[in-house]
Amino acid sequence: YETKPINAWQTTKKRLCTPFSLYDMEDEVHKALSHSNPDEVLSSAFKQRITCRDLQTLGHQKWLNDEVINFYMNLLITRSEQEGGLKVYAFNTFFFPKLCAGGYQAVRRWTKGMDIFEKDIIFVPLHLGVHWCLAVVDFRVKEVKYYDSTYRKNDDICWILFDCGVFACKYADYIARDKPINFTQKNMPYFRRRMVWEILNQKLL
């Protein structure tokens, strides 16, 4: 895909309509990524705690861990509930391994109290070895789709191997907003920093 350059923080500021400066946002991200105490909790929600160590997986050329991906998926669910649009749900990263190991009986209580068939989209993050992908159950068209950044053309595969987790999260973000997936590898450094801010502030931009 081709994409227009993202004037990242300018677009962000317009959407937030808040008085703080773009410098403040960058400064907040920089401080989080350079924090000296790896065990300090920097964000807490959804019965999850994101430590400095977790957040630093969003640094340059780092593999995202389960905690960051699960937290981000919960942000997508929250946005869906608060802003309307597509009805979205996401299983956490431990769902698929549990399903593979124990079958339906191992995960049948994971949706207790919720009718997943009332949703439009279900996201299933997949950790295949050292690679993150995304399965999407689209009840609107009764399809299961698979998104894998290594299948993209005209990109540097070495960078994609680092960024596969970011790709998986952003696939989910764009699909949840029913937007075309028109980002490329070039957008990954910005997406990483944006995700840091979103997790710290528990708000998607």
mmCIF file of the C-alpha atoms, coordinates in Angstrom:
data_MODEL
# 
_entry.id   MODEL 
# 
loop_
_atom_site.group_PDB 
_atom_site.id 
_atom_site.type_symbol 
_atom_site.label_atom_id 
_atom_site.label_alt_id 
_atom_site.label_comp_id 
_atom_site.label_asym_id 
_atom_site.label_entity_id 
_atom_site.label_seq_id 
_atom_site.pdbx_PDB_ins_code 
_atom_site.Cartn_x 
_atom_site.Cartn_y 
_atom_site.Cartn_z 
_atom_site.occupancy 
_atom_site.B_iso_or_equiv 
_atom_site.pdbx_formal_charge 
_atom_site.auth_seq_id 
_atom_site.auth_comp_id 
_atom_site.auth_asym_id 
_atom_site.auth_atom_id 
_atom_site.pdbx_PDB_model_num 
ATOM 1   C CA . TYR A 1 1   ? 0.000   0.000   0.000  1.00 0.00 ? 1   TYR A CA 1 
ATOM 2   C CA . GLU A 1 2   ? 0.980   3.611   -0.425 1.00 0.00 ? 2   GLU A CA 1 
ATOM 3   C CA . THR A 1 3   ? 0.242   6.112   2.272  1.00 0.00 ? 3   THR A CA 1 
ATOM 4   C CA . LYS A 1 4   ? 0.548   9.823   2.770  1.00 0.00 ? 4   LYS A CA 1 
ATOM 5   C CA . PRO A 1 5   ? 3.108   10.963  5.362  1.00 0.00 ? 5   PRO A CA 1 
ATOM 6   C CA . ILE A 1 6   ? 1.523   11.214  8.775  1.00 0.00 ? 6   ILE A CA 1 
ATOM 7   C CA . ASN A 1 7   ? 1.766   14.631  10.396 1.00 0.00 ? 7   ASN A CA 1 
ATOM 8   C CA . ALA A 1 8   ? 1.450   12.636  13.558 1.00 0.00 ? 8   ALA A CA 1 
ATOM 9   C CA . TRP A 1 9   ? 1.203   14.853  16.581 1.00 0.00 ? 9   TRP A CA 1 
ATOM 10  C CA . GLN A 1 10  ? -0.518  17.695  14.706 1.00 0.00 ? 10  GLN A CA 1 
ATOM 11  C CA . THR A 1 11  ? -3.342  15.334  13.824 1.00 0.00 ? 11  THR A CA 1 
ATOM 12  C CA . THR A 1 12  ? -3.376  14.075  17.398 1.00 0.00 ? 12  THR A CA 1 
ATOM 13  C CA . LYS A 1 13  ? -3.670  17.559  18.866 1.00 0.00 ? 13  LYS A CA 1 
ATOM 14  C CA . LYS A 1 14  ? -6.642  18.404  16.641 1.00 0.00 ? 14  LYS A CA 1 
ATOM 15  C CA . ARG A 1 15  ? -8.476  15.253  17.710 1.00 0.00 ? 15  ARG A CA 1 
ATOM 16  C CA . LEU A 1 16  ? -7.881  15.764  21.418 1.00 0.00 ? 16  LEU A CA 1 
ATOM 17  C CA . CYS A 1 17  ? -8.716  19.488  21.469 1.00 0.00 ? 17  CYS A CA 1 
ATOM 18  C CA . THR A 1 18  ? -6.750  19.907  24.692 1.00 0.00 ? 18  THR A CA 1 
ATOM 19  C CA . PRO A 1 19  ? -4.427  22.733  25.789 1.00 0.00 ? 19  PRO A CA 1 
ATOM 20  C CA . PHE A 1 20  ? -1.238  20.738  26.296 1.00 0.00 ? 20  PHE A CA 1 
ATOM 21  C CA . SER A 1 21  ? 1.451   20.998  23.644 1.00 0.00 ? 21  SER A CA 1 
ATOM 22  C CA . LEU A 1 22  ? 2.825   18.454  21.239 1.00 0.00 ? 22  LEU A CA 1 
ATOM 23  C CA . TYR A 1 23  ? 6.118   18.840  23.083 1.00 0.00 ? 23  TYR A CA 1 
ATOM 24  C CA . ASP A 1 24  ? 4.393   17.699  26.278 1.00 0.00 ? 24  ASP A CA 1 
ATOM 25  C CA . MET A 1 25  ? 3.207   14.524  24.557 1.00 0.00 ? 25  MET A CA 1 
ATOM 26  C CA . GLU A 1 26  ? 6.647   13.730  23.166 1.00 0.00 ? 26  GLU A CA 1 
ATOM 27  C CA . ASP A 1 27  ? 8.219   14.498  26.528 1.00 0.00 ? 27  ASP A CA 1 
ATOM 28  C CA . GLU A 1 28  ? 5.814   12.141  28.298 1.00 0.00 ? 28  GLU A CA 1 
ATOM 29  C CA . VAL A 1 29  ? 6.644   9.356   25.848 1.00 0.00 ? 29  VAL A CA 1 
ATOM 30  C CA . HIS A 1 30  ? 10.385  9.959   26.137 1.00 0.00 ? 30  HIS A CA 1 
ATOM 31  C CA . LYS A 1 31  ? 10.310  9.867   29.942 1.00 0.00 ? 31  LYS A CA 1 
ATOM 32  C CA . ALA A 1 32  ? 8.350   6.612   29.957 1.00 0.00 ? 32  ALA A CA 1 
ATOM 33  C CA . LEU A 1 33  ? 10.736  4.912   27.547 1.00 0.00 ? 33  LEU A CA 1 
ATOM 34  C CA . SER A 1 34  ? 13.826  6.078   29.437 1.00 0.00 ? 34  SER A CA 1 
ATOM 35  C CA . HIS A 1 35  ? 12.509  5.351   32.936 1.00 0.00 ? 35  HIS A CA 1 
ATOM 36  C CA . SER A 1 36  ? 15.141  3.868   35.238 1.00 0.00 ? 36  SER A CA 1 
ATOM 37  C CA . ASN A 1 37  ? 12.961  1.552   37.355 1.00 0.00 ? 37  ASN A CA 1 
ATOM 38  C CA . PRO A 1 38  ? 11.824  -1.362  35.156 1.00 0.00 ? 38  PRO A CA 1 
ATOM 39  C CA . ASP A 1 39  ? 9.308   -2.605  37.730 1.00 0.00 ? 39  ASP A CA 1 
ATOM 40  C CA . GLU A 1 40  ? 7.462   0.660   38.314 1.00 0.00 ? 40  GLU A CA 1 
ATOM 41  C CA . VAL A 1 41  ? 3.807   0.497   37.250 1.00 0.00 ? 41  VAL A CA 1 
ATOM 42  C CA . LEU A 1 42  ? 3.110   3.247   34.712 1.00 0.00 ? 42  LEU A CA 1 
ATOM 43  C CA . SER A 1 43  ? -0.472  2.392   33.823 1.00 0.00 ? 43  SER A CA 1 
ATOM 44  C CA . SER A 1 44  ? -3.131  0.270   35.480 1.00 0.00 ? 44  SER A CA 1 
ATOM 45  C CA . ALA A 1 45  ? -6.558  -0.698  34.082 1.00 0.00 ? 45  ALA A CA 1 
ATOM 46  C CA . PHE A 1 46  ? -8.562  -3.729  32.937 1.00 0.00 ? 46  PHE A CA 1 
ATOM 47  C CA . LYS A 1 47  ? -7.115  -5.690  35.872 1.00 0.00 ? 47  LYS A CA 1 
ATOM 48  C CA . GLN A 1 48  ? -3.702  -5.241  34.237 1.00 0.00 ? 48  GLN A CA 1 
ATOM 49  C CA . ARG A 1 49  ? -0.571  -3.400  35.248 1.00 0.00 ? 49  ARG A CA 1 
ATOM 50  C CA . ILE A 1 50  ? 1.843   -2.055  32.680 1.00 0.00 ? 50  ILE A CA 1 
ATOM 51  C CA . THR A 1 51  ? 5.336   -1.619  34.055 1.00 0.00 ? 51  THR A CA 1 
ATOM 52  C CA . CYS A 1 52  ? 8.194   0.372   32.637 1.00 0.00 ? 52  CYS A CA 1 
ATOM 53  C CA . ARG A 1 53  ? 9.681   -2.901  31.404 1.00 0.00 ? 53  ARG A CA 1 
ATOM 54  C CA . ASP A 1 54  ? 6.475   -3.696  29.516 1.00 0.00 ? 54  ASP A CA 1 
ATOM 55  C CA . LEU A 1 55  ? 6.188   -0.252  27.985 1.00 0.00 ? 55  LEU A CA 1 
ATOM 56  C CA . GLN A 1 56  ? 9.791   -0.289  26.847 1.00 0.00 ? 56  GLN A CA 1 
ATOM 57  C CA . THR A 1 57  ? 8.932   -3.119  24.460 1.00 0.00 ? 57  THR A CA 1 
ATOM 58  C CA . LEU A 1 58  ? 7.441   -0.276  22.405 1.00 0.00 ? 58  LEU A CA 1 
ATOM 59  C CA . GLY A 1 59  ? 10.907  1.215   22.064 1.00 0.00 ? 59  GLY A CA 1 
ATOM 60  C CA . HIS A 1 60  ? 12.880  1.129   18.831 1.00 0.00 ? 60  HIS A CA 1 
ATOM 61  C CA . GLN A 1 61  ? 13.345  -2.369  17.353 1.00 0.00 ? 61  GLN A CA 1 
ATOM 62  C CA . LYS A 1 62  ? 11.735  -4.176  20.293 1.00 0.00 ? 62  LYS A CA 1 
ATOM 63  C CA . TRP A 1 63  ? 9.275   -7.073  20.256 1.00 0.00 ? 63  TRP A CA 1 
ATOM 64  C CA . LEU A 1 64  ? 5.983   -6.282  21.963 1.00 0.00 ? 64  LEU A CA 1 
ATOM 65  C CA . ASN A 1 65  ? 5.061   -8.486  24.908 1.00 0.00 ? 65  ASN A CA 1 
ATOM 66  C CA . ASP A 1 66  ? 1.701   -9.990  25.877 1.00 0.00 ? 66  ASP A CA 1 
ATOM 67  C CA . GLU A 1 67  ? 0.957   -7.312  28.454 1.00 0.00 ? 67  GLU A CA 1 
ATOM 68  C CA . VAL A 1 68  ? 1.183   -4.448  25.973 1.00 0.00 ? 68  VAL A CA 1 
ATOM 69  C CA . ILE A 1 69  ? -0.887  -6.200  23.324 1.00 0.00 ? 69  ILE A CA 1 
ATOM 70  C CA . ASN A 1 70  ? -3.581  -7.262  25.798 1.00 0.00 ? 70  ASN A CA 1 
ATOM 71  C CA . PHE A 1 71  ? -3.783  -3.751  27.248 1.00 0.00 ? 71  PHE A CA 1 
ATOM 72  C CA . TYR A 1 72  ? -4.109  -2.250  23.786 1.00 0.00 ? 72  TYR A CA 1 
ATOM 73  C CA . MET A 1 73  ? -6.866  -4.705  22.834 1.00 0.00 ? 73  MET A CA 1 
ATOM 74  C CA . ASN A 1 74  ? -8.758  -3.631  25.949 1.00 0.00 ? 74  ASN A CA 1 
ATOM 75  C CA . LEU A 1 75  ? -8.423  -0.013  24.859 1.00 0.00 ? 75  LEU A CA 1 
ATOM 76  C CA . LEU A 1 76  ? -10.059 -0.992  21.559 1.00 0.00 ? 76  LEU A CA 1 
ATOM 77  C CA . ILE A 1 77  ? -12.931 -2.664  23.417 1.00 0.00 ? 77  ILE A CA 1 
ATOM 78  C CA . THR A 1 78  ? -13.380 0.390   25.643 1.00 0.00 ? 78  THR A CA 1 
ATOM 79  C CA . ARG A 1 79  ? -13.458 2.760   22.671 1.00 0.00 ? 79  ARG A CA 1 
ATOM 80  C CA . SER A 1 80  ? -16.092 0.592   21.010 1.00 0.00 ? 80  SER A CA 1 
ATOM 81  C CA . GLU A 1 81  ? -18.252 0.671   24.138 1.00 0.00 ? 81  GLU A CA 1 
ATOM 82  C CA . GLN A 1 82  ? -17.876 4.402   24.702 1.00 0.00 ? 82  GLN A CA 1 
ATOM 83  C CA . GLU A 1 83  ? -17.974 5.792   21.177 1.00 0.00 ? 83  GLU A CA 1 
ATOM 84  C CA . GLY A 1 84  ? -20.290 3.387   19.399 1.00 0.00 ? 84  GLY A CA 1 
ATOM 85  C CA . GLY A 1 85  ? -19.584 2.240   15.856 1.00 0.00 ? 85  GLY A CA 1 
ATOM 86  C CA . LEU A 1 86  ? -18.633 -1.385  15.355 1.00 0.00 ? 86  LEU A CA 1 
ATOM 87  C CA . LYS A 1 87  ? -19.187 -3.654  18.341 1.00 0.00 ? 87  LYS A CA 1 
ATOM 88  C CA . VAL A 1 88  ? -15.746 -5.030  19.105 1.00 0.00 ? 88  VAL A CA 1 
ATOM 89  C CA . TYR A 1 89  ? -14.384 -7.686  21.422 1.00 0.00 ? 89  TYR A CA 1 
ATOM 90  C CA . ALA A 1 90  ? -10.875 -9.105  21.747 1.00 0.00 ? 90  ALA A CA 1 
ATOM 91  C CA . PHE A 1 91  ? -9.611  -12.269 23.363 1.00 0.00 ? 91  PHE A CA 1 
ATOM 92  C CA . ASN A 1 92  ? -6.283  -11.962 25.110 1.00 0.00 ? 92  ASN A CA 1 
ATOM 93  C CA . THR A 1 93  ? -3.071  -13.471 23.832 1.00 0.00 ? 93  THR A CA 1 
ATOM 94  C CA . PHE A 1 94  ? -3.458  -16.595 25.989 1.00 0.00 ? 94  PHE A CA 1 
ATOM 95  C CA . PHE A 1 95  ? -6.760  -17.625 24.388 1.00 0.00 ? 95  PHE A CA 1 
ATOM 96  C CA . PHE A 1 96  ? -5.360  -19.304 21.278 1.00 0.00 ? 96  PHE A CA 1 
ATOM 97  C CA . PRO A 1 97  ? -2.662  -21.386 23.062 1.00 0.00 ? 97  PRO A CA 1 
ATOM 98  C CA . LYS A 1 98  ? -5.292  -22.493 25.591 1.00 0.00 ? 98  LYS A CA 1 
ATOM 99  C CA . LEU A 1 99  ? -7.691  -23.432 22.801 1.00 0.00 ? 99  LEU A CA 1 
ATOM 100 C CA . CYS A 1 100 ? -5.011  -25.410 20.963 1.00 0.00 ? 100 CYS A CA 1 
ATOM 101 C CA . ALA A 1 101 ? -3.928  -27.249 24.101 1.00 0.00 ? 101 ALA A CA 1 
ATOM 102 C CA . GLY A 1 102 ? -7.315  -28.066 25.596 1.00 0.00 ? 102 GLY A CA 1 
ATOM 103 C CA . GLY A 1 103 ? -9.930  -27.527 22.915 1.00 0.00 ? 103 GLY A CA 1 
ATOM 104 C CA . TYR A 1 104 ? -13.288 -25.865 23.475 1.00 0.00 ? 104 TYR A CA 1 
ATOM 105 C CA . GLN A 1 105 ? -13.633 -27.156 27.043 1.00 0.00 ? 105 GLN A CA 1 
ATOM 106 C CA . ALA A 1 106 ? -10.515 -25.224 28.042 1.00 0.00 ? 106 ALA A CA 1 
ATOM 107 C CA . VAL A 1 107 ? -11.934 -21.866 26.940 1.00 0.00 ? 107 VAL A CA 1 
ATOM 108 C CA . ARG A 1 108 ? -15.706 -22.280 27.159 1.00 0.00 ? 108 ARG A CA 1 
ATOM 109 C CA . ARG A 1 109 ? -15.934 -20.037 30.237 1.00 0.00 ? 109 ARG A CA 1 
ATOM 110 C CA . TRP A 1 110 ? -13.905 -17.235 28.684 1.00 0.00 ? 110 TRP A CA 1 
ATOM 111 C CA . THR A 1 111 ? -17.052 -15.572 27.347 1.00 0.00 ? 111 THR A CA 1 
ATOM 112 C CA . LYS A 1 112 ? -19.244 -16.236 30.368 1.00 0.00 ? 112 LYS A CA 1 
ATOM 113 C CA . GLY A 1 113 ? -21.820 -13.480 30.762 1.00 0.00 ? 113 GLY A CA 1 
ATOM 114 C CA . MET A 1 114 ? -21.279 -12.163 27.229 1.00 0.00 ? 114 MET A CA 1 
ATOM 115 C CA . ASP A 1 115 ? -22.858 -13.100 23.916 1.00 0.00 ? 115 ASP A CA 1 
ATOM 116 C CA . ILE A 1 116 ? -20.041 -12.854 21.377 1.00 0.00 ? 116 ILE A CA 1 
ATOM 117 C CA . PHE A 1 117 ? -22.561 -13.272 18.570 1.00 0.00 ? 117 PHE A CA 1 
ATOM 118 C CA . GLU A 1 118 ? -23.869 -9.800  19.372 1.00 0.00 ? 118 GLU A CA 1 
ATOM 119 C CA . LYS A 1 119 ? -20.493 -8.388  18.348 1.00 0.00 ? 119 LYS A CA 1 
ATOM 120 C CA . ASP A 1 120 ? -19.511 -7.267  14.861 1.00 0.00 ? 120 ASP A CA 1 
ATOM 121 C CA . ILE A 1 121 ? -15.821 -8.075  15.171 1.00 0.00 ? 121 ILE A CA 1 
ATOM 122 C CA . ILE A 1 122 ? -13.786 -10.424 17.366 1.00 0.00 ? 122 ILE A CA 1 
ATOM 123 C CA . PHE A 1 123 ? -9.999  -10.054 17.496 1.00 0.00 ? 123 PHE A CA 1 
ATOM 124 C CA . VAL A 1 124 ? -7.732  -12.973 18.366 1.00 0.00 ? 124 VAL A CA 1 
ATOM 125 C CA . PRO A 1 125 ? -4.033  -12.019 18.724 1.00 0.00 ? 125 PRO A CA 1 
ATOM 126 C CA . LEU A 1 126 ? -1.828  -14.931 17.699 1.00 0.00 ? 126 LEU A CA 1 
ATOM 127 C CA . HIS A 1 127 ? 1.714   -15.499 18.949 1.00 0.00 ? 127 HIS A CA 1 
ATOM 128 C CA . LEU A 1 128 ? 3.324   -17.972 16.569 1.00 0.00 ? 128 LEU A CA 1 
ATOM 129 C CA . GLY A 1 129 ? 6.820   -18.659 17.832 1.00 0.00 ? 129 GLY A CA 1 
ATOM 130 C CA . VAL A 1 130 ? 8.423   -15.214 17.846 1.00 0.00 ? 130 VAL A CA 1 
ATOM 131 C CA . HIS A 1 131 ? 5.871   -13.684 15.496 1.00 0.00 ? 131 HIS A CA 1 
ATOM 132 C CA . TRP A 1 132 ? 2.630   -11.795 16.183 1.00 0.00 ? 132 TRP A CA 1 
ATOM 133 C CA . CYS A 1 133 ? -0.342  -12.075 13.831 1.00 0.00 ? 133 CYS A CA 1 
ATOM 134 C CA . LEU A 1 134 ? -4.036  -11.302 14.111 1.00 0.00 ? 134 LEU A CA 1 
ATOM 135 C CA . ALA A 1 135 ? -7.133  -13.382 13.423 1.00 0.00 ? 135 ALA A CA 1 
ATOM 136 C CA . VAL A 1 136 ? -10.359 -11.452 12.885 1.00 0.00 ? 136 VAL A CA 1 
ATOM 137 C CA . VAL A 1 137 ? -13.806 -13.007 13.151 1.00 0.00 ? 137 VAL A CA 1 
ATOM 138 C CA . ASP A 1 138 ? -16.153 -10.763 11.180 1.00 0.00 ? 138 ASP A CA 1 
ATOM 139 C CA . PHE A 1 139 ? -19.735 -11.699 12.038 1.00 0.00 ? 139 PHE A CA 1 
ATOM 140 C CA . ARG A 1 140 ? -21.065 -9.120  9.569  1.00 0.00 ? 140 ARG A CA 1 
ATOM 141 C CA . VAL A 1 141 ? -19.905 -11.186 6.609  1.00 0.00 ? 141 VAL A CA 1 
ATOM 142 C CA . LYS A 1 142 ? -19.408 -14.497 8.453  1.00 0.00 ? 142 LYS A CA 1 
ATOM 143 C CA . GLU A 1 143 ? -15.696 -14.684 7.692  1.00 0.00 ? 143 GLU A CA 1 
ATOM 144 C CA . VAL A 1 144 ? -12.497 -15.377 9.590  1.00 0.00 ? 144 VAL A CA 1 
ATOM 145 C CA . LYS A 1 145 ? -9.600  -13.309 8.278  1.00 0.00 ? 145 LYS A CA 1 
ATOM 146 C CA . TYR A 1 146 ? -5.899  -13.606 9.001  1.00 0.00 ? 146 TYR A CA 1 
ATOM 147 C CA . TYR A 1 147 ? -3.547  -10.621 9.066  1.00 0.00 ? 147 TYR A CA 1 
ATOM 148 C CA . ASP A 1 148 ? 0.206   -11.175 8.945  1.00 0.00 ? 148 ASP A CA 1 
ATOM 149 C CA . SER A 1 149 ? 2.697   -8.372  8.354  1.00 0.00 ? 149 SER A CA 1 
ATOM 150 C CA . THR A 1 150 ? 5.220   -10.715 6.719  1.00 0.00 ? 150 THR A CA 1 
ATOM 151 C CA . TYR A 1 151 ? 2.860   -11.156 3.776  1.00 0.00 ? 151 TYR A CA 1 
ATOM 152 C CA . ARG A 1 152 ? 3.176   -7.504  2.821  1.00 0.00 ? 152 ARG A CA 1 
ATOM 153 C CA . LYS A 1 153 ? 5.111   -6.589  -0.301 1.00 0.00 ? 153 LYS A CA 1 
ATOM 154 C CA . ASN A 1 154 ? 7.819   -3.985  -0.831 1.00 0.00 ? 154 ASN A CA 1 
ATOM 155 C CA . ASP A 1 155 ? 8.790   -3.822  2.831  1.00 0.00 ? 155 ASP A CA 1 
ATOM 156 C CA . ASP A 1 156 ? 11.995  -4.723  4.625  1.00 0.00 ? 156 ASP A CA 1 
ATOM 157 C CA . ILE A 1 157 ? 11.386  -8.127  6.233  1.00 0.00 ? 157 ILE A CA 1 
ATOM 158 C CA . CYS A 1 158 ? 13.970  -7.508  8.960  1.00 0.00 ? 158 CYS A CA 1 
ATOM 159 C CA . TRP A 1 159 ? 12.057  -4.484  10.219 1.00 0.00 ? 159 TRP A CA 1 
ATOM 160 C CA . ILE A 1 160 ? 8.750   -6.309  9.992  1.00 0.00 ? 160 ILE A CA 1 
ATOM 161 C CA . LEU A 1 161 ? 10.050  -9.057  12.291 1.00 0.00 ? 161 LEU A CA 1 
ATOM 162 C CA . PHE A 1 162 ? 10.578  -6.433  14.997 1.00 0.00 ? 162 PHE A CA 1 
ATOM 163 C CA . ASP A 1 163 ? 7.325   -4.631  14.282 1.00 0.00 ? 163 ASP A CA 1 
ATOM 164 C CA . CYS A 1 164 ? 4.920   -7.559  13.877 1.00 0.00 ? 164 CYS A CA 1 
ATOM 165 C CA . GLY A 1 165 ? 3.245   -6.833  17.226 1.00 0.00 ? 165 GLY A CA 1 
ATOM 166 C CA . VAL A 1 166 ? 2.678   -3.198  16.313 1.00 0.00 ? 166 VAL A CA 1 
ATOM 167 C CA . PHE A 1 167 ? 1.263   -4.280  12.958 1.00 0.00 ? 167 PHE A CA 1 
ATOM 168 C CA . ALA A 1 168 ? -1.143  -6.667  14.720 1.00 0.00 ? 168 ALA A CA 1 
ATOM 169 C CA . CYS A 1 169 ? -2.358  -3.913  17.068 1.00 0.00 ? 169 CYS A CA 1 
ATOM 170 C CA . LYS A 1 170 ? -2.802  -1.394  14.283 1.00 0.00 ? 170 LYS A CA 1 
ATOM 171 C CA . TYR A 1 171 ? -4.587  -3.916  12.072 1.00 0.00 ? 171 TYR A CA 1 
ATOM 172 C CA . ALA A 1 172 ? -7.086  -4.260  14.915 1.00 0.00 ? 172 ALA A CA 1 
ATOM 173 C CA . ASP A 1 173 ? -7.304  -0.493  15.408 1.00 0.00 ? 173 ASP A CA 1 
ATOM 174 C CA . TYR A 1 174 ? -8.068  0.212   11.748 1.00 0.00 ? 174 TYR A CA 1 
ATOM 175 C CA . ILE A 1 175 ? -10.488 -2.694  11.390 1.00 0.00 ? 175 ILE A CA 1 
ATOM 176 C CA . ALA A 1 176 ? -12.343 -1.626  14.546 1.00 0.00 ? 176 ALA A CA 1 
ATOM 177 C CA . ARG A 1 177 ? -12.876 1.787   12.951 1.00 0.00 ? 177 ARG A CA 1 
ATOM 178 C CA . ASP A 1 178 ? -13.823 0.192   9.622  1.00 0.00 ? 178 ASP A CA 1 
ATOM 179 C CA . LYS A 1 179 ? -10.956 2.008   7.930  1.00 0.00 ? 179 LYS A CA 1 
ATOM 180 C CA . PRO A 1 180 ? -8.822  0.738   5.040  1.00 0.00 ? 180 PRO A CA 1 
ATOM 181 C CA . ILE A 1 181 ? -5.438  -0.619  6.077  1.00 0.00 ? 181 ILE A CA 1 
ATOM 182 C CA . ASN A 1 182 ? -3.251  1.889   4.287  1.00 0.00 ? 182 ASN A CA 1 
ATOM 183 C CA . PHE A 1 183 ? -0.281  2.174   6.639  1.00 0.00 ? 183 PHE A CA 1 
ATOM 184 C CA . THR A 1 184 ? 3.171   0.791   5.906  1.00 0.00 ? 184 THR A CA 1 
ATOM 185 C CA . GLN A 1 185 ? 6.425   -0.021  7.620  1.00 0.00 ? 185 GLN A CA 1 
ATOM 186 C CA . LYS A 1 186 ? 7.353   3.665   7.499  1.00 0.00 ? 186 LYS A CA 1 
ATOM 187 C CA . ASN A 1 187 ? 4.584   4.460   9.984  1.00 0.00 ? 187 ASN A CA 1 
ATOM 188 C CA . MET A 1 188 ? 5.791   2.025   12.639 1.00 0.00 ? 188 MET A CA 1 
ATOM 189 C CA . PRO A 1 189 ? 8.136   4.371   14.578 1.00 0.00 ? 189 PRO A CA 1 
ATOM 190 C CA . TYR A 1 190 ? 5.282   6.860   15.000 1.00 0.00 ? 190 TYR A CA 1 
ATOM 191 C CA . PHE A 1 191 ? 2.781   4.137   15.906 1.00 0.00 ? 191 PHE A CA 1 
ATOM 192 C CA . ARG A 1 192 ? 5.136   2.862   18.610 1.00 0.00 ? 192 ARG A CA 1 
ATOM 193 C CA . ARG A 1 193 ? 5.381   6.267   20.291 1.00 0.00 ? 193 ARG A CA 1 
ATOM 194 C CA . ARG A 1 194 ? 1.679   6.885   19.864 1.00 0.00 ? 194 ARG A CA 1 
ATOM 195 C CA . MET A 1 195 ? 0.883   3.582   21.563 1.00 0.00 ? 195 MET A CA 1 
ATOM 196 C CA . VAL A 1 196 ? 3.112   4.538   24.501 1.00 0.00 ? 196 VAL A CA 1 
ATOM 197 C CA . TRP A 1 197 ? 1.085   7.711   25.012 1.00 0.00 ? 197 TRP A CA 1 
ATOM 198 C CA . GLU A 1 198 ? -2.215  5.863   24.596 1.00 0.00 ? 198 GLU A CA 1 
ATOM 199 C CA . ILE A 1 199 ? -1.304  3.238   27.183 1.00 0.00 ? 199 ILE A CA 1 
ATOM 200 C CA . LEU A 1 200 ? -0.027  5.826   29.644 1.00 0.00 ? 200 LEU A CA 1 
ATOM 201 C CA . ASN A 1 201 ? -3.217  7.872   29.284 1.00 0.00 ? 201 ASN A CA 1 
ATOM 202 C CA . GLN A 1 202 ? -5.561  4.912   28.752 1.00 0.00 ? 202 GLN A CA 1 
ATOM 203 C CA . LYS A 1 203 ? -7.057  6.648   25.739 1.00 0.00 ? 203 LYS A CA 1 
ATOM 204 C CA . LEU A 1 204 ? -6.820  5.932   22.025 1.00 0.00 ? 204 LEU A CA 1 
ATOM 205 C CA . LEU A 1 205 ? -6.015  8.909   19.819 1.00 0.00 ? 205 LEU A CA 1 
# 
